[in-house]
Amino acid sequence: MTVRDYLSIGEVLAVLLDEFSDVTISKIRFLESQGLIKPERTPSGYRKFSDVEVEKLRYILRQQKDSYVPLRVIRSQIEDDTLDTTGDRTLSPESFAQSEASHPTSRKKTVTTAAVKDTNRQQSDVRREQRQQHAQAVAHADKTESLPREALLSQCDIAQEVLKSLENAGLVEGHNVGDTTFYDEQSVSVARVAKRFMDLGIDVRHLRSWKMSADRETDLFEQRILPILRQRNPGAREEATAMLEEFISLGAELREALMSREIIRLTEGRK
């Protein structure tokens, strides 16, 4: 059996709970949405966290918990510096421009020639990176059930602007591989349903109420299963998973019953 070199979001949660008792899956997803962590994706679109991403997440949570550092400051630290596996900061090297500024006596011709060579090298690196990104996207497309952006637009018959508005509303979520954005089957289903809703006169801003309702329901279920996950016994994860599946089924049954009752009132004019 192949040993995975990454953790799922649920496994990351279990790892972090000992140190951060208030961390939740919603919190991890929020930090990702803010660009603070960037887990890779499986071919099916599920998040996979490397050791580096887990330690980066641990660093972010520790900064918030111990020092109350704002997210914008933490983001700046992550973007400007590099983190080692202990979560400590390591300053980036000085830039080439700063180094050159300390030698004002350099001859202009030499500097110009070096600048041209550097520009050509950068352009070559950019082209090479673009080819690598495209090859990576093509390889990913061959082994995934996710759809690339253009395929989703065509299959769901929606415009770029509509897809963008669905993403901004948090209804659809893509993941980048190479130079292409891919969307999992859930996002494709949401886009297809949203298109039909809009055909019937219900636009994206109204659809956000479904997203908010789903988030509240997920948060409620999460509050119930987290204490079980914290028990740290071999059967805890199986028990939590079974309970979550039953919650989902019961939630669907409850929504259908409530909607049926309201629809009857609507169509029959009852008060």
N, C-alpha and C positions, 0 to 999 in steps of 0.2 A: 504493500500500500504506500502511495506517495505521501510524504510528509509535507504539509503546507508550510511555506515560509512567510505567511501573513496571518493576520487575525481578522475575523469579521467584526462588525461594529458591536454586536452583542458580547463577543469575547473581550473586546477592548474595554467595554463597560465593566465586565467582571474583574478585569485586571486592575482597574483604577478605583474600584469601590472601596478597597481597604484604606487608601489614603484620602480619597475625596468622596465622602459619604453622600454628598448631595448631587453628584454628577449623574446625568441622565442621557439617554440616547438623543433626546431632543436637544440637549446642550451641545453634544458632540456635533450633531448636524448643523446647529446654529454656527458654531465656530468654523465649520467647513464653508457654510454659506458666506461667511465674512472673509474667506480667503486665508484664514490663519493656518489651516491644515489642508492638505491636498492628497487624500488617499487615492490610490489607483482603483481601477474597477476590474471585476472579472468579466469574461466574455458576455455574461448575462446582465451585467450592469451593477452587480453588488459591490459595495465598498470592500477594499482589502487594505489593511493597515500594516505597513512594514514596521520593523523595530524603530526606525528613525521617526516615522510619523507618530508612533505611540509615545516616544520620549518627547517629541515636540509638543504633543498634547498635554503630557504630564507637566512640562515646563510652563505652558500657558496657564493651566489650572493652578499651579503652585504660585505663579506670579499674582494671580487674582486673589487667591486665598490668603497668602502670607503678607503680600505687600500692597494689595488693592490697586494694582497697576491697571489703568484703563486699556481697553482692547486696542485703541489706536496707537498707544505707546508700545504695546507688545508687538503689534503688527510691524511697526517701524523697526523694532529690535530684530525681528525675524528677517525682515527684508534687507536690512543693512549689514547684519552680522551672520555668522554661522554658528550652529549649536553642535556641541559634541554630545556623545551618548549619555553624559551625566547631566545635560541640561545647562551647562555653563556656557557663557558667551565667549566667543573668540573673535577679536576684532579683525576686519578685513584688511588686506594689504593696502598701502598707499597707491593712489592711481598713478598712471603713467604721466598724466598732465602735471601733477604736483611735482613729480620727480624732475621733469624737464624744466619746470619753472625755477628750480633751484640752480640751473646752469644757464644764466642769461648770455654767456659769452659764446654759446654754440653758434656755429656759422649757419646763416639762413639757408644756404643751398643744401647743407646736410640735413637740416630739419625738414625742409620741403620734400626732399627725396624720401626720407624716412616716413613722412606723413602719407605720401602717395603709396608707398609699399604697404603701409599699415592699412590704408583704405582698401587697396586691392585684396589684401589678405582677409579683411573683414567681410568684403563682398563675397569672396570665395567661401568663407565659412558659413555665411548666411545661405548661399545656394546649396551647400552641402547639407546644412541642417534642414532646409526645406525638402530636399530629396529624401532625407532620412525620415522626416515626419510623414511625408506622403506614403512612403513604403510601409511605415508602421501602421498607418490608417488602413491601407489596402490589406495588409496581413490580418489585421484585427477584423475587418469586414468579412473575411473568409471563414472565420471560426466563431462568430457571435450571432446571437439572435436579435441583438439590438439593431436599430435602423439608423443609418447616417441621416444627417439633416435633410438633404435633398430628397431622399427616399420617403421620409416622413411627410414632407410637404406635398409630395406627389400622391402618396397613398391616402392621406387624409384630406387632400384637396383644400389646403389652407395656404394663405400667403405668408411671406416672411414676417410681415408686421404682426400678424395674428399670433404666430408662434412666439415672437418676442414678447408680446403682451402676456401670453400664457406663462412664459418663463418668469417675467417680472412679478406676476401674481403668485408665483410659487406652485402653480398647478402642474407644470411640466418641468422636468429636470434632466439636463443633458450632461454627458461626461466626455471630455476631450481625449482623443487618442490620435497622436500625430497632428495632422492639420485638419482633422475632421471631428465634428461633434456628433456623438451617437446618443440614441435615446432608447431606454429599455421598453419592454412591452407595456408596462403600466403607463408610461408617459405617452406612448402611441395611442393607447386606449383613451386616455384623458383628452388628447388632441382630437381624436375622432368624435368623441361625445360632445366636446366643446363646440366643434364645427356645427353639429346638428342643432345644438342649443341656440347658437347664433343665427342659424337659418330660421329658427322659430322666434327670433326677436329677443333672446336673452343673451346679453353680452358678457364679456370676461369679468367685469367688475361685479356682476351679480353672481358669477360662478365662484367667486372667492368665499362665499358663505359655506359652500360645500367643503372647501379646503379647511376653513376655520373649524367647522364641525368635526371633520376627521382628525384634526390636530388635538382638539379637546378630548375626543374619545380615546385617542392613542395615549394622551397624557394620563387619563384616568386609569387605563389598563396598566400603564407603566408603574403608577404608584402602587398598584396591587401586587405586581410580580417582582418588583425590586427587592422587597424584604425576603422573598423566597430565594432569589439569586444570591443574597448576602449570607445565606445559611452555610454555604461552602460544603455541602454534603454531596455525594455522587449523584443522588437522584434529584437534586434541586433544579437543575437546568431542564430535565425532562418534565418535572412537575410544572415549572413555569411555562414551558412551551405548550403543554396540554391545556393549561388554564387560559393562556392567551388565545389559542385556537377556539376554545369554547366561548370566550368573551366576544370574539369576532362573529361567531355564528349567532350568538344571542343578540348582539347589537344589530345585525342585519334583520333578524326576526322582529325585534322591537320596532325598528324604523318602518318596516313594511306594515306592521299592525297600526302604528300611529298614523302613517300616511293614508292607509285605507280608510280609517275612521274620518280623517279630515276631508278626503276626497268625496266620501259619501255625503258629508255635510255640504260640501260645495255644490255637488251635482243635484242634490235633492232639496237644496235650500233650507236645510235644518239650521237651527240656532244652537 
